[in-house]
Amino acid sequence: MFRLQQQDLGSPAIYLEPASGRGHVRQRSSVARIDFQHEARDKQELQVVEPLLEEEKEHSNIARPAIRLQTQRFNGSLDFKARHGFIPTDSPSMKYVGSNSEVDVAWDELAEDRYFLLSDEEARRAYGSDTSGYPPAKYWNVHHGGYVAGLDVLHTLHCLNHLRTTLYPHVYPQDPQNGVMHAAHCIDHLRQLAMCYSDLTPIPTQWFDGIGQNYINSSQVHTCRNFWDVRDWATERFNGSTAVKPRNRDGSPRDSFYAPWSS
């Protein structure tokens, strides 16, 4: 059994934590600290959010109709030849590795056109309201006529793709001023995401003759949300039948072309 909790990982995040087992909860004011075999390494304070995962807060449920769980075996685990050399795999995942135009297209299919407009009610649920009854003005995008947002899964894929391009600076020249900062942001976002989800799938080690020792086999079965269902949902919100039209902040229609940025 898992309890949904709020954790400060540098920015607000939702993650899973065992609700019972080796740990215990010590009440401290209105905040709960979760202890397991020893105090949490960073002494982070966790605020228990009820109820459980099936009833997540409304602000995280915009794409709930698209969620379909499935089991999926990961691929791309390494093999070895003699003297510790990696053997390239023919995994389907290899379509996302490299620096050619086919790889670029594969990544575009994953993460491009990821921004869309929220309705006023969706924005209120996500961000709250100011004294005027509208969501806070800082979230209003004057250029696009609405509250522009994107699903974090697509932002994360964008970050992974950006890190891929940094491996090939001769093909993808990096911004000398902001390139390192962008990559650092992506690395830390991925750190927070891994901690947030804390995937508990056991990853075994197995024997490889080529290196004469055990090494991990990461090609294991996970329980996943079907990504392509979520991707299709976001595409429909971008320019399909469920897209929210641009408007003025008072809700009146706006005659303008809506084309969210893709960077």
N, C-alpha and C positions, 0 to 999 in steps of 0.2 A: 504494500500500500504506500502511496506517495502523497505528500502534502504539497500543495502549491504555495510557494513563498516568494517574497520580494527580497532581492539582494542588491546591494550597491556594489557594482563591479566597475565603477567609474562612470556608469550611466545607468538609468533604471533598466531592470531586466527581470524576466520571470524565469525561474528554473525549478527543477524537481529535487526534492530532498526526501530521504526515507522518513516516514512519520513514526516509525517505531523500530526497535532493534537494539543495537549496542549503545545508542545515545540516549540523552535525556534533555529535557527543556528546563532551563532555569529562568523564571520570570524576573525581568528587570525593568521596572516601570511599565510602559506599554509596549516594550520591545522584547522579543524573545531571542535568547542566544542558544544556538544549537551546539551541544558538545557531543563528540563521539569519543574515541579513545584518548584524545587530548584536545585542548582548546583549538579552535579553528586557527589555522596558521596566521591569518591576517587579522584575527580578532574582529571579524566583520559581524555586525549586528543584523539579524534577520527578522523581518516583520512577517509574521504568519498571515497569509492571505487565505481566507476561506471563501467558498468551499473548495472542492478538489478540482483537478484538471478539467473534468468534464464540464465544469461550470465556470470557466475562466471569466475574468472581468469583461464587460461589454466592449471596452476599447480595443481589446485584442481579437475580437471576433468578426471583424469586417468581412473576412474571406471565409468564414466558417462554412457556408454552403459548398465550398469547393473542397473541403477536407474529406479525404477518403484514405483510410489506413490500409497498408499492405505490408507483407513481408517481402524483403528484397535482399538478395545476396550481393554484397559489394564485390567489385573485381579490381584487378590491378595489383594484387599482391606480388612481391618480388620473387624471382628465382635466381639461382646462382650457378656460375660455371666455376671451374677450378681457380684457385688463387684469388678468391674473394671478388670476382668480377660479377656485376649484375648482368642478368640475361634480360634483354628487352622483351616485354610481353606483347601479345597480340590482343590485349584486352580492349573491349569497346571503349574504355576510358581514354585510350591513346588518341582518340579523335580530338581531345581537348589539350593535347600536349604538343608543343612545338611552336613554330613561328611562321607557318605558311598561311595562305589565304583561306584554305579549307578549315584550318583551326580557328581563324578569326570568325568565319561564318558560323561555326559550331557554337562559339561563345556568344555571338550576337543572338543566336536563336534562344539561348538561355536567358539573357539579361537585358536585351535592348527593349526600348519602349516600356520601361517599368514604372513610369510615373503616371498618375491619373488624378482626377479631381474628386475630392470627397464631397458628399452632400453636406448641407449645414448640420443636419442631425448627426451624421457620422463624425463631423468635426467636433461637435459639442461633446459627444461621448468620449472622443479621444483626448480632447484638450481642455474640456470645461468651458465655462462662459464668463465673459466679463460683465461689467455693470449694465451694459446695453442689452445683454441677453445673447450676444453673438460670441462665437469662439474668439479667443484673444487675437487682436489685430496682427500680431507678429507672424501668425501663420497664414495670413491672407497674402496671396501672390497677385500683385496688381497687374503684372504682365500677362498672366494666364487666366485671370478672372475666376479665382477660386482658391480652395485649400488644396494645394498640390501635395501628394503623398505617394509613397511606394511601399511595397511589402519588403520587410527586412531580408527575406530569403533572396530577393533579386538584388538588393544592395550588397549582400554578402557575396553573391556570385560575381557582381561587378568588381568587388575588391579582389577576389581570387584571380579574376582575369587581369586586373591591373598588376598584381604581383607576378603573374606569368610574363607580362610584357617587360618587366624589369629584368628578367633573365636574359633578354635579347636586346640590349640597348642599341645595337647596330641596326636592328630592324625597327624598333619602336623607340625613337629618341625620347628621353625623359626631360621634363621641365627641370632645368638646373636649379631653379629657386624653390619650387614646391614639390618636386618629384619625391624626394626622400620623406617629406612630411606626409604626403599622400600614402606612400607605402607604409609608413609607421602607423598611420591611422588604421589602415587595413589590417595590419598584423594585430593591433590591439583589439580591433573589433572581433576578429576571428578568435582571439584568446577569450574574450568575454562570452562569445557565442558557445564555444566548447564548454566553458564552465557552466553556462546557463543550462544547456541541455544535459550535460553530464551523462552521456550515453553509457549505459551499463553493460553493453554487449561484451562478453568475454572474447578477448583476442588471444588465441593460443600461440605458443611457439612450437615449431616442429623442426625435425632434423633435415638438414640439407647436406648431401654428400659433397657438393662443390666447395663448401666452406668448412666442412667437418664440425659443425655445431648447429645448435638450434637458432632459429630466427623467427620473427613473427609471421603469421599468416593472417593478413587483414581481410581476406576474402570471406567474410562471415555474414550470416543472415541477420538483418536488422529489421525492426518494425519502423516503417516510414510513412509519412504522408506522401500521397502520390503527387510528385512534383508537377507533372504535366497538367493535371487538373487545376492546380494552383496557377500555373503559367497561363493556361487558357482563360481562367477567371480574370487575371490581371490584364490580359490582352483585350478582353471584352470591355473592361473598365477604361482602357486606354482609348480605343477608337471603335468599340462595338456597340451593341444594342443597349448595354447597361452603362455607357459612359455618361457622366454628369456634364451638362453643357456649361460653358462659361457664363458668368453673370456678374453683375455688380454686387458689392457687399450687402446692399439692402435687399438683394434677391431679384432685382429687376433684370430682364434679359439684356444681354450684351452682344453686340455684333462684332465679333472678333474671331480670328483664327486661333485655335488652340493647338499648340504643338509643344508639349513638354520637352525639356532638354533630355539628352540621353547620356550625359557624361556621369 
